[in-house]
Amino acid sequence: GPAAELALGEAAELALGEAAALEKGPGGGVVAINAFMQEPARLAELLAEAAPSLRELRVAALTACRLRSLPVGLASSLRILRLRDNGIASLDFCARLPGLVELDLEQNALEDLAGVEGLRAIETLNLAANAVSDISALRGLGTLERLDLACNVIRKLPAFDGSDFPALKRLNLAGNPIAGRADLEPVRRLPQLEACVLADIEHGACPCAAEGELWPPKGRDGSVGAPRCGGTRVGR
């Protein structure tokens, strides 16, 4: 929530010029952790030292810390977890963090999304720059609103319908090897989707992307028509 995001901002300011910082809330408990390029052993020590005060922890940003798995000691109260640029290859930790609303795993070592079903409250999920080819495990994340799958190895989307992603508003598929528009057909069944990104500056373009980067699956009046990309009508 807003309070948690504010805490992360404060912690980030403290972390300028430091490798790690803890931000405490009004009650004295740690509400945010920000670590950058910390060795896993040192990070484990930091969490062990702070363990008695982590019950209120809401935000953790552990960037480029060479992590292969989630460190022991992070509280189940976490709402925002950012783990960019590590070596995490498994989502088995998700069941231990049922209250997460935001999870950022960009640039890790994920190939398999087993375990993601544990994210029962997730709203924002960033899985960009991994090695994911099958996203079937994501079906049923009913609270998910923003999903970033850019720069993976997805060639075709699995069959799904609106009940699988009832709240999804924005989907990023840029940089995946999706060759044909027919492979994007399941996207048209998402009832709340506002935009599907097929190309961006950071991750490049899908082979099926026309000039431009957005593919709204339906008109703003709710009518479903042929996909549009960059203002140009694209045939099926």
Secondary structure by P-SEA (a helix, b strand, c coil): caaaaaaaaaaaaaaccccbbbbbcccccccccccccccaaaaaaaaaaaccccccccbbbbcccccccccccccccccbbbbccccccccccccccccccbbbbccccccccccccccccccbbbbccccccccccccccccccbbbbccccccccccccccccccccbbbbcccccccccccccccccccccbbbccccccccccccccccccccccccccccccccccccccc
